[in-house]
Amino acid sequence: MTETPTYPAQARRLERSRSNRKIAGVAGGLAQYFDLDPVIYRVGFIILTLLGGSGLLLYAAAWLILPDEGKDESIAAEVLRERRDRPWALIGLGLLGVAGLVLLGRADLSPGGDGIWVGLAVLGGILLWNQRRADGRPHRGVRIVLGTLLALIVAALAAVAVAVASFGNIGDGIGHREYRVSSPINIHHSYKLGIGDLKLDLADAQLPRGATPVTLRVGIGNLRVTVPSDAIIQYKAGVDAGDVSVLGADRSGRNVDSIGSLNPTSTADAPVLVLDTHVGVGRIEIDRAVR
């Protein structure tokens, strides 16, 4: 009696396809592993990309962590292993990682309005691709791009530092502050914020007779004040650079000053709110509460 030996079937390995690829073989590799049509995955990546950009992020992640067909290591694993000999590849991988984190941290994943993650991803991809060279040094063109980007980053940081030093007093705080005041004893005569958004809601405030002065200052950011519907308002609003909006009437530019009064009542004993508002760089909004 002759017995035919049986051997266990070789386990499938998830890898990027070499024979069925349009870009990096990710869709083809997924199709081979799950025994499906690669068009399904390609259409899926395209739809996710158009709906917010997550398809691009998923594809890039798969390209980095899935080994190419016939290779033992993925691109990410190879870069980490050769980090001492090819530091530029490690920098490129890091830039791609930062781009992914920026992309994930946004409510809207599309590149419109904030293209920083796109620039980081492109530069990181260029550096990784460039490491195909035997000596591991970036091409001269890549060095020029990297040097230009670094110069732009330094210039942007310098501009931010100058703006903060000129307008934003860090000692006055950073962030978002919102005050809702209903009692006159809770109204402060001064509100300040160095950088951020400051909101003062006086819609329900029962102001005393006579003048109630309130000073508001924001270095860099937005200032919004909601005033009572029945109070006389005397206001002074100024921005060094930005916008001023009083009851929907907008003015913008540099050194914008708006002075005036809003008089819903003309009785002698009506309360008067005296607003002195100023923003270094940003926007001032003064709105009246709706009753």
For each residue, the residues with C-beta under 8 A, 3 or more apart:
1:
2:
3:
4:
5:
6:
7:
8:
9:
10:
11:
12: 32 33
13: 33
14: 29 30 33 66
15: 29 33 66 67 68 69 70 71
16: 21 24 25 26 28 29 62 63 66 67 68 69
17: 20 21 25 28 29 31 32 38 69
18: 21 25 68 69 70
19: 28 69
20: 17 25 28 31 32 38
21: 16 17 18 24 25 26 27 28
22: 27 28 42
23: 26 59
24: 16 21 59 63
25: 16 17 18 20 21 28 29 68 69
26: 16 21 23 29 30 41 45 59 62 63 66
27: 21 22 30 31 38 41 42 45
28: 16 17 19 20 21 22 25 31 32 38
29: 14 15 16 17 25 26 32 33 66 69
30: 14 26 27 33 34 36 38 41 62
31: 17 20 27 28 34 35 36 37 38 40 41
32: 12 17 20 28 29 35
33: 12 13 14 15 29 30
34: 30 31
35: 31 32
36: 30 31 40 41
37: 31 40
38: 17 20 27 28 30 31 41 42
39: 42 43
40: 31 36 37 43 44
41: 26 27 30 31 36 38 44 45
42: 22 27 38 39 45 46
43: 39 40 46 47
44: 40 41 47 48 55
45: 26 27 41 42 48 49 55 56 58 59
46: 42 43 49 50 55
47: 43 44 50 51 55
48: 44 45 51 52 53 54 55 56 58
49: 45 46 52 53 54 55 56 59
50: 46 47 55
51: 47 48 54 55
52: 48 49 108 109 110
53: 48 49 56 57 103 109 110 111
54: 48 49 51 57 58 103 109
55: 44 45 46 47 48 49 50 51 58 59
56: 45 48 49 53 59 60 121
57: 53 54 60 61 100 103 104 109
58: 45 48 54 55 61 62
59: 23 24 26 45 49 55 56 62 63
60: 56 57 63 64 96 100 121 125
61: 57 58 64 65 100
62: 16 26 30 58 59 65 66
63: 16 24 26 59 60 66 75
64: 60 61 74 75 76 93 96
65: 61 62 74 75 76
66: 14 15 16 26 29 62 63 74
67: 15 16 71 72 73 74 77
68: 15 16 18 25 71 75
69: 15 16 17 18 19 25 29
70: 15 18
71: 15 67 68
72: 67
73: 67 77 78 81
74: 64 65 66 67 77 78
75: 63 64 65 68 78 79 93 128
76: 64 65 79 80 93
77: 67 73 74 80 81
78: 73 74 75 81 82
79: 75 76 82 83 86 89 90 92 93 128 131
80: 76 77 83 90 93
81: 73 77 78
82: 78 79 85 86 89 136
83: 79 80 86 87 89 90
84: 87
85: 82 136
86: 79 82 83 89 90 131 136
87: 83 84 90 91
88: 91 92 127 130 131 136 137 138
89: 79 82 83 86 92 93 127 128 131 136
90: 79 80 83 86 87 93 94
91: 87 88 94 95 124 127
92: 79 88 89 95 96 123 124 125 126 127 128 130 131
93: 64 75 76 79 80 89 90 96 97 124 128
94: 90 91 97 98 124
95: 91 92 98 99 120 121 123 124 127
96: 60 64 92 93 99 100 120 121 124 125 128
97: 93 94 100 101 124
98: 94 95 101 102 120 124
99: 95 96 102 103 117 118 120 121 124
100: 57 60 61 96 97 103 104 117 121
101: 97 98 104 105
102: 98 99 105 106 116 117 120
103: 53 54 57 99 100 106 109 117
104: 57 100 101 109
105: 101 102
106: 102 103 109 114 117
107:
108: 52 112 113
109: 52 53 54 57 103 104 106
110: 52 53 113
111: 53 114 115 117 118
112: 108 115
113: 108 110
114: 106 111 117
115: 111 112 118 119
116: 102 119 120
117: 99 100 102 103 106 111 114 120 121
118: 99 111 115 121 122
119: 115 116 122 123 149
120: 95 96 98 99 102 116 117 123 124
121: 56 60 95 96 99 100 117 118 124 125
122: 118 119 125 126
123: 92 95 119 120 126 127 145 146 149
124: 91 92 93 94 95 96 97 98 99 120 121 127 128
125: 60 92 96 121 122 128 129
126: 92 122 123 129 130 142 145
127: 88 89 91 92 95 123 124 130 131 138 142 146
128: 75 79 89 92 93 96 124 125 131
129: 125 126 132
130: 88 92 126 127 133 138 139 142
131: 79 86 88 89 92 127 128 136
132: 129
133: 130 136 137 139
134:
135:
136: 82 85 86 88 89 131 133
137: 88 133
138: 88 127 130 142 143 146
139: 130 133 142 143
140: 143 144
141: 144 145
142: 126 127 130 138 139 145 146
143: 138 139 140 146 147
144: 140 141 147 148
145: 123 126 141 142 148 149
146: 123 127 138 142 143 149 150
147: 143 144 150 151
148: 144 145 151 152
149: 119 123 145 146 152 153
150: 146 147 153 154
151: 147 148 154 155
152: 148 149 155 156
153: 149 150 156 157
154: 150 151 157 158
155: 151 152 158 159
156: 152 153 159 160
157: 153 154 160 161
158: 154 155 161 162
159: 155 156 162 163
160: 156 157 163 164
161: 157 158 164 165
162: 158 159 165 166
163: 159 160 166 167 168 220 281
164: 160 161 167 168 170 195 219 220
165: 161 162 168
166: 162 163 280
167: 163 164 219 220 240 280 281
168: 163 164 165 174 194 195 219 220 280
169: 172 192 194 219
170: 164 173 174 194 195
171: 194
172: 169 192 193 194 217 219
173: 170 177 192 193 194 195 196
174: 168 170 193 194 195 196
175: 193 195 196
176: 196 197
177: 173 191 193 196 197 198 199
178: 198 199 201
179: 188 191 199 200 201
180: 201 204
181: 186 187 200 201 202 204 205
182: 186 204 205 206
183: 186 187 205 206
184: 187 205 206 207 208 212
185:
186: 181 182 183
187: 181 183 184 202 205 207 212 214
188: 179 191 214
189: 213 214 215
190: 214 215 216 217
191: 177 179 188 198 200 214 215 216 217
192: 169 172 173 216 217 218
193: 172 173 174 175 177 196 197 198 217 218 219 221 223
194: 168 169 170 171 172 173 174 218 219 220
195: 164 168 170 173 174 175 219 220 221
196: 173 174 175 176 177 193 218 220 221
197: 176 177 193 221 222 223 224
198: 177 178 191 193 216 218 221 222 223 224
199: 177 178 179 223 224 225 226
200: 179 181 191 214 216 224 225 226
201: 178 179 180 181 204 226
202: 181 187 205 207 225 226 227 228 273 289
203: 226 227 228 229 289
204: 180 181 182 201 228 289
205: 181 182 183 184 187 202 228
206: 182 183 184
207: 184 187 202 212 228 231 271 272 273
208: 184 212 271
209: 269 270 271
210: 271 272
211: 234 272 273 274
212: 184 187 207 208 271 272 273 274
213: 189 274 276
214: 187 188 189 190 191 200 273 274 275 276
215: 189 190 191 276 277
216: 190 191 192 198 200 223 225 275 276 277 278
217: 172 190 191 192 193 277 278 279
218: 192 193 194 196 198 221 222 223 278 279 280 282
219: 164 167 168 169 172 193 194 195 279 280 281
220: 163 164 167 168 194 195 196 279 280 281 282
221: 193 195 196 197 198 218 279 281 282
222: 197 198 218 279 282 283 284 285
223: 193 197 198 199 216 218 277 279 282 283 284 285
224: 197 198 199 200 284 285 286 287
225: 199 200 202 216 275 277 284 285 286 287
226: 199 200 201 202 203 287 288 289
227: 202 203 231 233 262 273 275 286 287 288 289
228: 202 203 204 205 207 231 271 273 288 289
229: 203 264 288 289 290 291
230: 264 265 270 271
231: 207 227 228 264 265 270 271 272 273
232: 261 262 263 264 265 270 271 272 273
233: 227 261 262 263 272 273 275 286 288
234: 211 260 261 272 273 274 275
235: 246 258 259 260 261 262 274 275 276 277 286
236: 257 258 259 275 276 277
237: 244 246 257 258 259 275 277 278 284 286
238: 244 255 256 257 258 277 278 279 284
239: 242 243 244 255 256 278 279 280 281 282 283 284
240: 167 254 255 279 280 281
241: 253 254 255 280 281
242: 239 252 256 279 281 282 283 284
243: 239 250 251 252 256 282 283 284
244: 237 238 239 250 251 252 256 257 258 283 284
245: 248 249 250 251 283 284 285 286
246: 235 237 249 258 260 262 286
247: 262 286 287 288
248: 245 287
249: 245 246
250: 243 244 245
251: 243 244 245 256 258
252: 242 243 244 256
253: 241 256
254: 240 241
255: 238 239 240 241
256: 238 239 242 243 244 251 252 253
257: 236 237 238 244
258: 235 236 237 238 244 246 251
259: 235 236 237
260: 234 235 246
261: 232 233 234 235
262: 227 232 233 235 246 247 288
263: 232 233 266
264: 229 230 231 232 288
265: 230 231 232 270
266: 263 270
267: 270
268:
269: 209
270: 209 230 231 232 265 266 267
271: 207 208 209 210 212 228 230 231 232
272: 207 210 211 212 231 232 233 234
273: 202 207 211 212 214 227 228 231 232 233 234
274: 211 212 213 214 234 235
275: 214 216 225 227 233 234 235 236 237 286
276: 213 214 215 216 235 236
277: 215 216 217 223 225 235 236 237 238 284 286
278: 216 217 218 237 238 239 284
279: 217 218 219 220 221 222 223 238 239 240 242 282 283 284
280: 166 167 168 218 219 220 239 240 241
281: 163 167 219 220 221 239 240 241 242
282: 218 220 221 222 223 239 242 243 279
283: 222 223 239 242 243 244 245 279
284: 222 223 224 225 237 238 239 242 243 244 245 277 278 279
285: 222 223 224 225 245
286: 224 225 227 233 235 237 245 246 247 275 277
287: 224 225 226 227 247 248
288: 226 227 228 229 233 247 262 264
289: 202 203 204 226 227 228 229
290: 229
291: 229
